[in-house]
Structure formats: C-alpha cells, structure tokens
Amino acid sequence: QVQLVESGGGLVQAGGSLRLSCAASGITFSVNVMGWFRQAPGKQRELVASITYIGSSNYADSVKGRFTVSRDNAKNTVYLQMNNLKPEDTAVYYCNRLRPDGRPWSRYDYWGQGTQVTVSS
C-alpha cells in the first residue's frame, strides 16, 4: 500500500530556510511525477512544485525563485528546499503523485500526515 511520510517542517523567522523530505513506499517511485502541495488554514490545498522522474521541475508563481524541488530515486525520496520563507508560506506541506503531465489527479485516495511549516514575521 502507498505510504508517504513528510518531515522537516518547523517554525522559522521570515527570510529563513527549511528543507522538507518525503519518503515514499508502495509505489514505483522512479517512474512517478511527484509534487509538493500545501494547505493553509481555511484555504484549499494547492500544488507548489512538481518534478518528473528525470528531474524536470515546475513551480507555482508564488514560490518560484525561492523553492527548489529535487528527488533521489534510489532513496524513494523527494525534497523541497525552501529559502527566503515568508509568513504566507505558513501551511501544512504534503507530497503526492501527479499525473504524467504534471497536474494533480482529480482525486486522491491517500495523503500522508504532512509537515507543518510556520513562518513568523
């Protein structure tokens, strides 16, 4: 069965950095496009970064130039390096698989527990 375990969140001041990790199991990780999502209180979950199995990446405009997604297929792990964090980045961050075109599936059967990122001003 699919298991996604996110870690690395925490409390940082604006301008600080964090590196998130997501360890995946139960999937053929190396062929999947993977994405990082976030959900702030009272808001819908949004996709912020994606990475193909060969390392091509895309970012939401709100994080472009500040966040970097990477993956280690040997470790079944995807990472999100977040620099110059802003209070509006405060959210629970999740990873999950994406469609081959890099867009979210219309429905997901499984989400991990996520990792909380809180950025103070």
Backbone as XML, in Angstrom:
<?xml version="1.0"?>
<chain id="A" units="angstrom">
  <residue number="1" name="GLN">
    <atom name="N" x="0.827" y="-1.180" z="0.000"/>
    <atom name="CA" x="0.000" y="0.000" z="0.000"/>
    <atom name="C" x="0.874" y="1.247" z="0.000"/>
  </residue>
  <residue number="2" name="VAL">
    <atom name="N" x="0.294" y="2.317" z="-0.499"/>
    <atom name="CA" x="1.029" y="3.576" z="-0.601"/>
    <atom name="C" x="1.261" y="4.158" z="0.787"/>
  </residue>
  <residue number="3" name="GLN">
    <atom name="N" x="2.475" y="4.637" z="0.988"/>
    <atom name="CA" x="2.781" y="5.361" z="2.203"/>
    <atom name="C" x="3.689" y="6.531" z="1.859"/>
  </residue>
  <residue number="4" name="LEU">
    <atom name="N" x="3.308" y="7.703" z="2.323"/>
    <atom name="CA" x="4.083" y="8.920" z="2.112"/>
    <atom name="C" x="4.334" y="9.546" z="3.474"/>
  </residue>
  <residue number="5" name="VAL">
    <atom name="N" x="5.591" y="9.760" z="3.804"/>
    <atom name="CA" x="5.944" y="10.294" z="5.109"/>
    <atom name="C" x="6.733" y="11.584" z="4.922"/>
  </residue>
  <residue number="6" name="GLU">
    <atom name="N" x="6.078" y="12.689" z="5.252"/>
    <atom name="CA" x="6.711" y="14.004" z="5.133"/>
    <atom name="C" x="7.386" y="14.385" z="6.449"/>
  </residue>
  <residue number="7" name="SER">
    <atom name="N" x="8.490" y="15.100" z="6.342"/>
    <atom name="CA" x="9.201" y="15.555" z="7.533"/>
    <atom name="C" x="10.006" y="16.802" z="7.203"/>
  </residue>
  <residue number="8" name="GLY">
    <atom name="N" x="10.511" y="17.450" z="8.251"/>
    <atom name="CA" x="11.389" y="18.585" z="8.054"/>
    <atom name="C" x="10.781" y="19.948" z="8.329"/>
  </residue>
  <residue number="9" name="GLY">
    <atom name="N" x="9.498" y="19.979" z="8.621"/>
    <atom name="CA" x="8.864" y="21.253" z="8.901"/>
    <atom name="C" x="9.304" y="21.827" z="10.242"/>
  </residue>
  <residue number="10" name="GLY">
    <atom name="N" x="8.833" y="23.026" z="10.526"/>
    <atom name="CA" x="9.169" y="23.673" z="11.784"/>
    <atom name="C" x="8.770" y="25.128" z="11.781"/>
  </residue>
  <residue number="11" name="LEU">
    <atom name="N" x="9.252" y="25.812" z="12.814"/>
    <atom name="CA" x="8.981" y="27.243" z="12.978"/>
    <atom name="C" x="10.248" y="28.016" z="12.623"/>
  </residue>
  <residue number="12" name="VAL">
    <atom name="N" x="10.127" y="28.942" z="11.678"/>
    <atom name="CA" x="11.267" y="29.760" z="11.280"/>
    <atom name="C" x="10.826" y="31.209" z="11.147"/>
  </residue>
  <residue number="13" name="GLN">
    <atom name="N" x="11.790" y="32.094" z="11.226"/>
    <atom name="CA" x="11.507" y="33.505" z="11.005"/>
    <atom name="C" x="11.488" y="33.788" z="9.506"/>
  </residue>
  <residue number="14" name="ALA">
    <atom name="N" x="10.794" y="34.840" z="9.146"/>
    <atom name="CA" x="10.777" y="35.264" z="7.747"/>
    <atom name="C" x="12.208" y="35.442" z="7.250"/>
  </residue>
  <residue number="15" name="GLY">
    <atom name="N" x="12.450" y="34.963" z="6.041"/>
    <atom name="CA" x="13.788" y="35.002" z="5.471"/>
    <atom name="C" x="14.591" y="33.747" z="5.712"/>
  </residue>
  <residue number="16" name="GLY">
    <atom name="N" x="14.097" y="32.891" z="6.565"/>
    <atom name="CA" x="14.797" y="31.652" z="6.888"/>
    <atom name="C" x="14.568" y="30.565" z="5.857"/>
  </residue>
  <residue number="17" name="SER">
    <atom name="N" x="15.130" y="29.395" z="6.141"/>
    <atom name="CA" x="15.081" y="28.267" z="5.212"/>
    <atom name="C" x="14.682" y="26.990" z="5.936"/>
  </residue>
  <residue number="18" name="LEU">
    <atom name="N" x="14.083" y="26.104" z="5.192"/>
    <atom name="CA" x="13.781" y="24.759" z="5.659"/>
    <atom name="C" x="13.930" y="23.803" z="4.485"/>
  </residue>
  <residue number="19" name="ARG">
    <atom name="N" x="14.235" y="22.555" z="4.799"/>
    <atom name="CA" x="14.284" y="21.513" z="3.782"/>
    <atom name="C" x="13.336" y="20.398" z="4.197"/>
  </residue>
  <residue number="20" name="LEU">
    <atom name="N" x="12.340" y="20.176" z="3.364"/>
    <atom name="CA" x="11.364" y="19.134" z="3.614"/>
    <atom name="C" x="11.761" y="17.868" z="2.872"/>
  </residue>
  <residue number="21" name="SER">
    <atom name="N" x="11.376" y="16.735" z="3.449"/>
    <atom name="CA" x="11.602" y="15.436" z="2.812"/>
    <atom name="C" x="10.296" y="14.662" z="2.766"/>
  </residue>
  <residue number="22" name="CYS">
    <atom name="N" x="10.177" y="13.823" z="1.770"/>
    <atom name="CA" x="9.013" y="12.950" z="1.656"/>
    <atom name="C" x="9.512" y="11.588" z="1.212"/>
  </residue>
  <residue number="23" name="ALA">
    <atom name="N" x="9.374" y="10.614" z="2.093"/>
    <atom name="CA" x="9.772" y="9.244" z="1.786"/>
    <atom name="C" x="8.554" y="8.459" z="1.331"/>
  </residue>
  <residue number="24" name="ALA">
    <atom name="N" x="8.676" y="7.835" z="0.174"/>
    <atom name="CA" x="7.549" y="7.116" z="-0.416"/>
    <atom name="C" x="7.808" y="5.617" z="-0.418"/>
  </residue>
  <residue number="25" name="SER">
    <atom name="N" x="6.748" y="4.870" z="-0.230"/>
    <atom name="CA" x="6.808" y="3.418" z="-0.356"/>
    <atom name="C" x="5.490" y="2.925" z="-0.915"/>
  </residue>
  <residue number="26" name="GLY">
    <atom name="N" x="5.517" y="1.709" z="-1.449"/>
    <atom name="CA" x="4.297" y="1.157" z="-2.012"/>
    <atom name="C" x="3.986" y="1.637" z="-3.414"/>
  </residue>
  <residue number="27" name="ILE">
    <atom name="N" x="4.890" y="2.396" z="-3.999"/>
    <atom name="CA" x="4.714" y="2.859" z="-5.375"/>
    <atom name="C" x="6.017" y="2.638" z="-6.130"/>
  </residue>
  <residue number="28" name="THR">
    <atom name="N" x="5.931" y="2.630" z="-7.452"/>
    <atom name="CA" x="7.142" y="2.593" z="-8.267"/>
    <atom name="C" x="7.619" y="4.028" z="-8.390"/>
  </residue>
  <residue number="29" name="PHE">
    <atom name="N" x="8.342" y="4.455" z="-7.378"/>
    <atom name="CA" x="8.666" y="5.868" z="-7.217"/>
    <atom name="C" x="9.364" y="6.449" z="-8.436"/>
  </residue>
  <residue number="30" name="SER">
    <atom name="N" x="10.302" y="5.710" z="-8.997"/>
    <atom name="CA" x="11.180" y="6.282" z="-10.022"/>
    <atom name="C" x="10.442" y="6.670" z="-11.294"/>
  </residue>
  <residue number="31" name="VAL">
    <atom name="N" x="9.240" y="6.142" z="-11.536"/>
    <atom name="CA" x="8.527" y="6.485" z="-12.768"/>
    <atom name="C" x="7.423" y="7.503" z="-12.531"/>
  </residue>
  <residue number="32" name="ASN">
    <atom name="N" x="7.232" y="7.890" z="-11.291"/>
    <atom name="CA" x="6.147" y="8.816" z="-10.985"/>
    <atom name="C" x="6.604" y="10.265" z="-10.990"/>
  </residue>
  <residue number="33" name="VAL">
    <atom name="N" x="5.753" y="11.116" z="-11.542"/>
    <atom name="CA" x="5.921" y="12.553" z="-11.336"/>
    <atom name="C" x="5.438" y="12.833" z="-9.917"/>
  </residue>
  <residue number="34" name="MET">
    <atom name="N" x="6.238" y="13.554" z="-9.154"/>
    <atom name="CA" x="5.902" y="13.832" z="-7.760"/>
    <atom name="C" x="5.691" y="15.322" z="-7.550"/>
  </residue>
  <residue number="35" name="GLY">
    <atom name="N" x="4.860" y="15.636" z="-6.586"/>
    <atom name="CA" x="4.578" y="17.035" z="-6.320"/>
    <atom name="C" x="4.543" y="17.343" z="-4.838"/>
  </residue>
  <residue number="36" name="TRP">
    <atom name="N" x="4.805" y="18.582" z="-4.524"/>
    <atom name="CA" x="4.617" y="19.116" z="-3.176"/>
    <atom name="C" x="3.392" y="20.027" z="-3.196"/>
  </residue>
  <residue number="37" name="PHE">
    <atom name="N" x="2.523" y="19.787" z="-2.246"/>
    <atom name="CA" x="1.324" y="20.590" z="-2.066"/>
    <atom name="C" x="1.417" y="21.291" z="-0.716"/>
  </residue>
  <residue number="38" name="ARG">
    <atom name="N" x="0.578" y="22.297" z="-0.535"/>
    <atom name="CA" x="0.446" y="22.895" z="0.787"/>
    <atom name="C" x="-0.993" y="23.322" z="1.000"/>
  </residue>
  <residue number="39" name="GLN">
    <atom name="N" x="-1.366" y="23.332" z="2.272"/>
    <atom name="CA" x="-2.702" y="23.769" z="2.643"/>
    <atom name="C" x="-2.622" y="24.668" z="3.855"/>
  </residue>
  <residue number="40" name="ALA">
    <atom name="N" x="-2.983" y="25.916" z="3.652"/>
    <atom name="CA" x="-3.023" y="26.886" z="4.737"/>
    <atom name="C" x="-4.406" y="26.841" z="5.387"/>
  </residue>
  <residue number="41" name="PRO">
    <atom name="N" x="-4.513" y="27.286" z="6.635"/>
    <atom name="CA" x="-5.811" y="27.263" z="7.318"/>
    <atom name="C" x="-6.881" y="28.007" z="6.523"/>
  </residue>
  <residue number="42" name="GLY">
    <atom name="N" x="-8.001" y="27.350" z="6.319"/>
    <atom name="CA" x="-9.111" y="27.963" z="5.611"/>
    <atom name="C" x="-8.967" y="28.043" z="4.117"/>
  </residue>
  <residue number="43" name="LYS">
    <atom name="N" x="-7.903" y="27.447" z="3.587"/>
    <atom name="CA" x="-7.675" y="27.509" z="2.141"/>
    <atom name="C" x="-7.618" y="26.109" z="1.554"/>
  </residue>
  <residue number="44" name="GLN">
    <atom name="N" x="-7.793" y="26.041" z="0.247"/>
    <atom name="CA" x="-7.701" y="24.756" z="-0.442"/>
    <atom name="C" x="-6.239" y="24.340" z="-0.588"/>
  </residue>
  <residue number="45" name="ARG">
    <atom name="N" x="-6.051" y="23.061" z="-0.697"/>
    <atom name="CA" x="-4.717" y="22.536" z="-0.942"/>
    <atom name="C" x="-4.274" y="22.967" z="-2.336"/>
  </residue>
  <residue number="46" name="GLU">
    <atom name="N" x="-3.024" y="23.397" z="-2.443"/>
    <atom name="CA" x="-2.504" y="23.854" z="-3.728"/>
    <atom name="C" x="-1.170" y="23.180" z="-4.029"/>
  </residue>
  <residue number="47" name="LEU">
    <atom name="N" x="-0.940" y="22.965" z="-5.305"/>
    <atom name="CA" x="0.327" y="22.401" z="-5.769"/>
    <atom name="C" x="1.346" y="23.520" z="-5.883"/>
  </residue>
  <residue number="48" name="VAL">
    <atom name="N" x="2.503" y="23.338" z="-5.256"/>
    <atom name="CA" x="3.527" y="24.384" z="-5.312"/>
    <atom name="C" x="4.754" y="23.987" z="-6.126"/>
  </residue>
  <residue number="49" name="ALA">
    <atom name="N" x="5.002" y="22.696" z="-6.266"/>
    <atom name="CA" x="6.192" y="22.276" z="-7.021"/>
    <atom name="C" x="5.991" y="20.858" z="-7.534"/>
  </residue>
  <residue number="50" name="SER">
    <atom name="N" x="6.564" y="20.585" z="-8.684"/>
    <atom name="CA" x="6.497" y="19.239" z="-9.247"/>
    <atom name="C" x="7.841" y="18.878" z="-9.847"/>
  </residue>
  <residue number="51" name="ILE">
    <atom name="N" x="8.091" y="17.566" z="-9.928"/>
    <atom name="CA" x="9.342" y="17.093" z="-10.507"/>
    <atom name="C" x="9.095" y="15.771" z="-11.204"/>
  </residue>
  <residue number="52" name="THR">
    <atom name="N" x="9.577" y="15.669" z="-12.433"/>
    <atom name="CA" x="9.414" y="14.432" z="-13.190"/>
    <atom name="C" x="10.472" y="13.417" z="-12.747"/>
  </residue>
  <residue number="53" name="TYR">
    <atom name="N" x="10.338" y="12.229" z="-13.294"/>
    <atom name="CA" x="11.275" y="11.170" z="-12.906"/>
    <atom name="C" x="12.690" y="11.453" z="-13.389"/>
  </residue>
  <residue number="54" name="ILE">
    <atom name="N" x="12.854" y="12.371" z="-14.362"/>
    <atom name="CA" x="14.206" y="12.710" z="-14.809"/>
    <atom name="C" x="14.659" y="14.050" z="-14.251"/>
  </residue>
  <residue number="55" name="GLY">
    <atom name="N" x="13.847" y="14.631" z="-13.367"/>
    <atom name="CA" x="14.292" y="15.825" z="-12.661"/>
    <atom name="C" x="13.850" y="17.153" z="-13.210"/>
  </residue>
  <residue number="56" name="SER">
    <atom name="N" x="12.972" y="17.158" z="-14.213"/>
    <atom name="CA" x="12.438" y="18.431" z="-14.691"/>
    <atom name="C" x="11.425" y="18.950" z="-13.681"/>
  </residue>
  <residue number="57" name="SER">
    <atom name="N" x="11.497" y="20.235" z="-13.379"/>
    <atom name="CA" x="10.662" y="20.778" z="-12.302"/>
    <atom name="C" x="9.824" y="21.961" z="-12.770"/>
  </residue>
  <residue number="58" name="ASN">
    <atom name="N" x="8.756" y="22.190" z="-12.053"/>
    <atom name="CA" x="7.895" y="23.348" z="-12.258"/>
    <atom name="C" x="7.438" y="23.869" z="-10.897"/>
  </residue>
  <residue number="59" name="TYR">
    <atom name="N" x="7.137" y="25.171" z="-10.868"/>
    <atom name="CA" x="6.785" y="25.808" z="-9.607"/>
    <atom name="C" x="5.599" y="26.742" z="-9.769"/>
  </residue>
  <residue number="60" name="ALA">
    <atom name="N" x="4.839" y="26.862" z="-8.700"/>
    <atom name="CA" x="3.816" y="27.899" z="-8.656"/>
    <atom name="C" x="4.507" y="29.256" z="-8.626"/>
  </residue>
  <residue number="61" name="ASP">
    <atom name="N" x="3.844" y="30.239" z="-9.183"/>
    <atom name="CA" x="4.442" y="31.577" z="-9.241"/>
    <atom name="C" x="4.796" y="32.097" z="-7.848"/>
  </residue>
  <residue number="62" name="SER">
    <atom name="N" x="4.010" y="31.718" z="-6.859"/>
    <atom name="CA" x="4.201" y="32.234" z="-5.508"/>
    <atom name="C" x="5.496" y="31.760" z="-4.862"/>
  </residue>
  <residue number="63" name="VAL">
    <atom name="N" x="6.088" y="30.683" z="-5.375"/>
    <atom name="CA" x="7.309" y="30.147" z="-4.767"/>
    <atom name="C" x="8.486" y="30.138" z="-5.726"/>
  </residue>
  <residue number="64" name="LYS">
    <atom name="N" x="8.255" y="30.508" z="-6.959"/>
    <atom name="CA" x="9.309" y="30.463" z="-7.971"/>
    <atom name="C" x="10.486" y="31.340" z="-7.546"/>
  </residue>
  <residue number="65" name="GLY">
    <atom name="N" x="11.677" y="30.794" z="-7.669"/>
    <atom name="CA" x="12.880" y="31.527" z="-7.280"/>
    <atom name="C" x="13.250" y="31.365" z="-5.822"/>
  </residue>
  <residue number="66" name="ARG">
    <atom name="N" x="12.365" y="30.797" z="-5.025"/>
    <atom name="CA" x="12.632" y="30.600" z="-3.598"/>
    <atom name="C" x="12.667" y="29.123" z="-3.212"/>
  </residue>
  <residue number="67" name="PHE">
    <atom name="N" x="11.868" y="28.323" z="-3.864"/>
    <atom name="CA" x="11.772" y="26.889" z="-3.555"/>
    <atom name="C" x="12.458" y="26.086" z="-4.650"/>
  </residue>
  <residue number="68" name="THR">
    <atom name="N" x="13.068" y="24.971" z="-4.256"/>
    <atom name="CA" x="13.688" y="24.057" z="-5.202"/>
    <atom name="C" x="13.294" y="22.630" z="-4.849"/>
  </residue>
  <residue number="69" name="VAL">
    <atom name="N" x="12.718" y="21.937" z="-5.822"/>
    <atom name="CA" x="12.326" y="20.543" z="-5.621"/>
    <atom name="C" x="13.388" y="19.637" z="-6.228"/>
  </residue>
  <residue number="70" name="SER">
    <atom name="N" x="13.661" y="18.535" z="-5.551"/>
    <atom name="CA" x="14.619" y="17.560" z="-6.063"/>
    <atom name="C" x="14.176" y="16.172" z="-5.635"/>
  </residue>
  <residue number="71" name="ARG">
    <atom name="N" x="14.812" y="15.157" z="-6.171"/>
    <atom name="CA" x="14.429" y="13.792" z="-5.811"/>
    <atom name="C" x="15.644" y="12.890" z="-5.863"/>
  </residue>
  <residue number="72" name="ASP">
    <atom name="N" x="15.571" y="11.834" z="-5.073"/>
    <atom name="CA" x="16.584" y="10.779" z="-5.080"/>
    <atom name="C" x="15.841" y="9.480" z="-5.316"/>
  </residue>
  <residue number="73" name="ASN">
    <atom name="N" x="15.861" y="9.011" z="-6.549"/>
    <atom name="CA" x="15.085" y="7.814" z="-6.889"/>
    <atom name="C" x="15.614" y="6.570" z="-6.178"/>
  </residue>
  <residue number="74" name="ALA">
    <atom name="N" x="16.892" y="6.562" z="-5.859"/>
    <atom name="CA" x="17.460" y="5.415" z="-5.141"/>
    <atom name="C" x="16.915" y="5.320" z="-3.722"/>
  </residue>
  <residue number="75" name="LYS">
    <atom name="N" x="16.534" y="6.467" z="-3.161"/>
    <atom name="CA" x="16.009" y="6.505" z="-1.793"/>
    <atom name="C" x="14.498" y="6.672" z="-1.750"/>
  </residue>
  <residue number="76" name="ASN">
    <atom name="N" x="13.869" y="6.700" z="-2.923"/>
    <atom name="CA" x="12.409" y="6.896" z="-2.971"/>
    <atom name="C" x="11.995" y="8.148" z="-2.189"/>
  </residue>
  <residue number="77" name="THR">
    <atom name="N" x="12.737" y="9.203" z="-2.353"/>
    <atom name="CA" x="12.517" y="10.406" z="-1.558"/>
    <atom name="C" x="12.510" y="11.644" z="-2.455"/>
  </residue>
  <residue number="78" name="VAL">
    <atom name="N" x="11.584" y="12.545" z="-2.153"/>
    <atom name="CA" x="11.538" y="13.834" z="-2.831"/>
    <atom name="C" x="11.740" y="14.919" z="-1.772"/>
  </residue>
  <residue number="79" name="TYR">
    <atom name="N" x="12.410" y="15.979" z="-2.162"/>
    <atom name="CA" x="12.770" y="17.045" z="-1.231"/>
    <atom name="C" x="12.206" y="18.384" z="-1.709"/>
  </residue>
  <residue number="80" name="LEU">
    <atom name="N" x="12.063" y="19.290" z="-0.769"/>
    <atom name="CA" x="11.693" y="20.659" z="-1.099"/>
    <atom name="C" x="12.554" y="21.597" z="-0.270"/>
  </residue>
  <residue number="81" name="GLN">
    <atom name="N" x="13.493" y="22.246" z="-0.921"/>
    <atom name="CA" x="14.315" y="23.257" z="-0.272"/>
    <atom name="C" x="13.580" y="24.586" z="-0.357"/>
  </residue>
  <residue number="82" name="MET">
    <atom name="N" x="13.313" y="25.175" z="0.786"/>
    <atom name="CA" x="12.557" y="26.422" z="0.838"/>
    <atom name="C" x="13.440" y="27.512" z="1.425"/>
  </residue>
  <residue number="83" name="ASN">
    <atom name="N" x="13.722" y="28.515" z="0.634"/>
    <atom name="CA" x="14.546" y="29.642" z="1.065"/>
    <atom name="C" x="13.739" y="30.927" z="1.080"/>
  </residue>
  <residue number="84" name="ASN">
    <atom name="N" x="14.259" y="31.923" z="1.779"/>
    <atom name="CA" x="13.585" y="33.221" z="1.860"/>
    <atom name="C" x="12.100" y="33.045" z="2.186"/>
  </residue>
  <residue number="85" name="LEU">
    <atom name="N" x="11.838" y="32.295" z="3.218"/>
    <atom name="CA" x="10.450" y="31.994" z="3.581"/>
    <atom name="C" x="9.706" y="33.245" z="4.012"/>
  </residue>
  <residue number="86" name="LYS">
    <atom name="N" x="8.426" y="33.257" z="3.693"/>
    <atom name="CA" x="7.545" y="34.375" z="4.006"/>
    <atom name="C" x="6.401" y="33.884" z="4.888"/>
  </residue>
  <residue number="87" name="PRO">
    <atom name="N" x="5.797" y="34.764" z="5.672"/>
    <atom name="CA" x="4.661" y="34.340" z="6.506"/>
    <atom name="C" x="3.555" y="33.662" z="5.697"/>
  </residue>
  <residue number="88" name="GLU">
    <atom name="N" x="3.368" y="34.078" z="4.467"/>
    <atom name="CA" x="2.318" y="33.466" z="3.636"/>
    <atom name="C" x="2.657" y="32.054" z="3.184"/>
  </residue>
  <residue number="89" name="ASP">
    <atom name="N" x="3.872" y="31.590" z="3.476"/>
    <atom name="CA" x="4.220" y="30.192" z="3.203"/>
    <atom name="C" x="3.759" y="29.265" z="4.320"/>
  </residue>
  <residue number="90" name="THR">
    <atom name="N" x="3.252" y="29.832" z="5.400"/>
    <atom name="CA" x="2.773" y="29.022" z="6.515"/>
    <atom name="C" x="1.642" y="28.098" z="6.060"/>
  </residue>
  <residue number="91" name="ALA">
    <atom name="N" x="1.836" y="26.808" z="6.275"/>
    <atom name="CA" x="0.871" y="25.804" z="5.808"/>
    <atom name="C" x="1.357" y="24.428" z="6.249"/>
  </residue>
  <residue number="92" name="VAL">
    <atom name="N" x="0.486" y="23.439" z="6.062"/>
    <atom name="CA" x="0.908" y="22.047" z="6.157"/>
    <atom name="C" x="1.316" y="21.622" z="4.749"/>
  </residue>
  <residue number="93" name="TYR">
    <atom name="N" x="2.484" y="21.034" z="4.640"/>
    <atom name="CA" x="3.029" y="20.627" z="3.345"/>
    <atom name="C" x="2.918" y="19.106" z="3.188"/>
  </residue>
  <residue number="94" name="TYR">
    <atom name="N" x="2.481" y="18.705" z="2.002"/>
    <atom name="CA" x="2.281" y="17.289" z="1.662"/>
    <atom name="C" x="2.972" y="16.988" z="0.333"/>
  </residue>
  <residue number="95" name="CYS">
    <atom name="N" x="3.334" y="15.746" z="0.150"/>
    <atom name="CA" x="3.769" y="15.305" z="-1.176"/>
    <atom name="C" x="2.770" y="14.256" z="-1.674"/>
  </residue>
  <residue number="96" name="ASN">
    <atom name="N" x="2.755" y="14.083" z="-2.978"/>
    <atom name="CA" x="1.926" y="13.045" z="-3.574"/>
    <atom name="C" x="2.290" y="12.885" z="-5.044"/>
  </residue>
  <residue number="97" name="ARG">
    <atom name="N" x="1.757" y="11.863" z="-5.623"/>
    <atom name="CA" x="1.976" y="11.629" z="-7.037"/>
    <atom name="C" x="1.157" y="12.607" z="-7.864"/>
  </residue>
  <residue number="98" name="LEU">
    <atom name="N" x="1.641" y="12.846" z="-9.069"/>
    <atom name="CA" x="0.918" y="13.684" z="-10.022"/>
    <atom name="C" x="0.654" y="12.895" z="-11.295"/>
  </residue>
  <residue number="99" name="ARG">
    <atom name="N" x="-0.198" y="13.466" z="-12.139"/>
    <atom name="CA" x="-0.429" y="12.884" z="-13.461"/>
    <atom name="C" x="0.854" y="12.965" z="-14.279"/>
  </residue>
  <residue number="100" name="PRO">
    <atom name="N" x="0.979" y="12.162" z="-15.321"/>
    <atom name="CA" x="2.188" y="12.239" z="-16.161"/>
    <atom name="C" x="2.436" y="13.627" z="-16.745"/>
  </residue>
  <residue number="101" name="ASP">
    <atom name="N" x="1.376" y="14.425" z="-16.886"/>
    <atom name="CA" x="1.568" y="15.784" z="-17.426"/>
    <atom name="C" x="1.917" y="16.785" z="-16.333"/>
  </residue>
  <residue number="102" name="GLY">
    <atom name="N" x="2.064" y="16.295" z="-15.109"/>
    <atom name="CA" x="2.476" y="17.163" z="-14.015"/>
    <atom name="C" x="1.349" y="17.840" z="-13.264"/>
  </residue>
  <residue number="103" name="ARG">
    <atom name="N" x="0.123" y="17.548" z="-13.637"/>
    <atom name="CA" x="-1.010" y="18.143" z="-12.948"/>
    <atom name="C" x="-1.552" y="17.195" z="-11.881"/>
  </residue>
  <residue number="104" name="PRO">
    <atom name="N" x="-2.226" y="17.728" z="-10.887"/>
    <atom name="CA" x="-2.778" y="16.843" z="-9.853"/>
    <atom name="C" x="-3.856" y="15.921" z="-10.416"/>
  </residue>
  <residue number="105" name="TRP">
    <atom name="N" x="-3.975" y="14.742" z="-9.831"/>
    <atom name="CA" x="-5.102" y="13.885" z="-10.140"/>
    <atom name="C" x="-6.371" y="14.556" z="-9.600"/>
  </residue>
  <residue number="106" name="SER">
    <atom name="N" x="-7.500" y="14.201" z="-10.163"/>
    <atom name="CA" x="-8.760" y="14.805" z="-9.713"/>
    <atom name="C" x="-9.161" y="14.285" z="-8.333"/>
  </residue>
  <residue number="107" name="ARG">
    <atom name="N" x="-8.605" y="13.164" z="-7.973"/>
    <atom name="CA" x="-8.980" y="12.563" z="-6.700"/>
    <atom name="C" x="-7.799" y="11.754" z="-6.176"/>
  </residue>
  <residue number="108" name="TYR">
    <atom name="N" x="-7.582" y="11.852" z="-4.889"/>
    <atom name="CA" x="-6.526" y="11.081" z="-4.249"/>
    <atom name="C" x="-7.130" y="10.193" z="-3.170"/>
  </residue>
  <residue number="109" name="ASP">
    <atom name="N" x="-6.673" y="8.949" z="-3.133"/>
    <atom name="CA" x="-7.127" y="8.023" z="-2.104"/>
    <atom name="C" x="-6.287" y="8.098" z="-0.844"/>
  </residue>
  <residue number="110" name="TYR">
    <atom name="N" x="-5.133" y="8.717" z="-0.957"/>
    <atom name="CA" x="-4.216" y="8.685" z="0.176"/>
    <atom name="C" x="-3.432" y="9.992" z="0.272"/>
  </residue>
  <residue number="111" name="TRP">
    <atom name="N" x="-3.319" y="10.486" z="1.466"/>
    <atom name="CA" x="-2.414" y="11.589" z="1.807"/>
    <atom name="C" x="-1.632" y="11.194" z="3.047"/>
  </residue>
  <residue number="112" name="GLY">
    <atom name="N" x="-0.399" y="11.611" z="3.108"/>
    <atom name="CA" x="0.368" y="11.433" z="4.323"/>
    <atom name="C" x="-0.095" y="12.403" z="5.391"/>
  </residue>
  <residue number="113" name="GLN">
    <atom name="N" x="0.623" y="12.421" z="6.492"/>
    <atom name="CA" x="0.222" y="13.282" z="7.611"/>
    <atom name="C" x="0.638" y="14.731" z="7.391"/>
  </residue>
  <residue number="114" name="GLY">
    <atom name="N" x="1.539" y="14.952" z="6.458"/>
    <atom name="CA" x="2.007" y="16.302" z="6.195"/>
    <atom name="C" x="3.013" y="16.763" z="7.236"/>
  </residue>
  <residue number="115" name="THR">
    <atom name="N" x="3.629" y="17.902" z="6.962"/>
    <atom name="CA" x="4.562" y="18.503" z="7.910"/>
    <atom name="C" x="4.262" y="19.995" z="7.993"/>
  </residue>
  <residue number="116" name="GLN">
    <atom name="N" x="4.156" y="20.495" z="9.209"/>
    <atom name="CA" x="3.751" y="21.888" z="9.432"/>
    <atom name="C" x="4.939" y="22.825" z="9.248"/>
  </residue>
  <residue number="117" name="VAL">
    <atom name="N" x="4.733" y="23.842" z="8.454"/>
    <atom name="CA" x="5.703" y="24.923" z="8.294"/>
    <atom name="C" x="5.054" y="26.202" z="8.789"/>
  </residue>
  <residue number="118" name="THR">
    <atom name="N" x="5.704" y="26.849" z="9.739"/>
    <atom name="CA" x="5.195" y="28.105" z="10.278"/>
    <atom name="C" x="6.281" y="29.159" z="10.156"/>
  </residue>
  <residue number="119" name="VAL">
    <atom name="N" x="5.950" y="30.248" z="9.486"/>
    <atom name="CA" x="6.914" y="31.329" z="9.269"/>
    <atom name="C" x="6.431" y="32.555" z="10.019"/>
  </residue>
  <residue number="120" name="SER">
    <atom name="N" x="7.224" y="33.017" z="10.956"/>
    <atom name="CA" x="6.851" y="34.187" z="11.740"/>
    <atom name="C" x="7.436" y="35.448" z="11.109"/>
  </residue>
  <residue number="121" name="SER">
    <atom name="N" x="6.720" y="36.542" z="11.306"/>
    <atom name="CA" x="7.163" y="37.813" z="10.707"/>
    <atom name="C" x="8.078" y="38.567" z="11.646"/>
  </residue>
</chain>
